[in-house]
Amino acid sequence: LYSVSAVRLLTSHGLQPYMLGGITMLRADGSELQVQVGLGAQFPVYRRLHMAIDLRGNGGGSTMIVRPTAAVIYNFR
């Protein structure tokens, strides 16, 4: 499973909810390109360090996958 997403933050401070959309390449017996959508939130942990939690779903063709995702984010600027 390989994904590329664009994220749209809905607020700029504190708890930041967001929406995301993108594409996913699902590789099992063969390769399948799918659409990905999701909702989540990121929150500051320390200065430039954030934590993000979201729920992503992708589907297309014969497969539909919904998965929770967690990430650590470091902002360079």
HUKALIN-V657101 format. One record per helix or strand of 2 or more residues. SS is the DSSP state (a for helix, b for strand). FROM is the first residue (numbers start at 0). LEN is the number of residues. If there is no record, write none. Layout:
ss:from:len
SS:FROM:LEN
SS:FROM:LEN
This chain:
ss:from:len
b:1:8
b:15:12
b:30:16
b:48:12
b:62:12
